[in-house]
């Protein structure tokens, strides 16, 4: 039950964070203004890393341990979601934020919002899988 609970806590935490980012944080990027944008984006990246970095790195580790302890489709799906989310965040969102690092580009911002909706759905799904794993423990 310990791994299942840890898995759920990490998933629920990241789901809460990503919903706030999707509904509040990323939309507000457009209101920052060109002069303040580069410093704002640099500060965003530094601060958000502290908030999401440790749980995002812990999620696949816990999910892998859970799969080793409880082999099966739900545990495999759980690990697949966590690993995919980490890779997607690093590869895709890192590049988008790199492009936004120098200047605010409205088309990149729109892409960030659209793609983050997928991440929001995936973390929400991972939380549902985590609940199922805990309930069936």
Secondary structure by P-SEA (a helix, b strand, c coil): caaaaaaaaaaaaaaaaaaaaacccccccccccccccaaaaaaaaaaaaaacaaaaaaaaaaaaaaaaacccaaaaaaaaaaaaaaaaaacaaaaaaaaacccccaaaaaaaaaaaaaaaaaaaaaaaaaaaaaaac
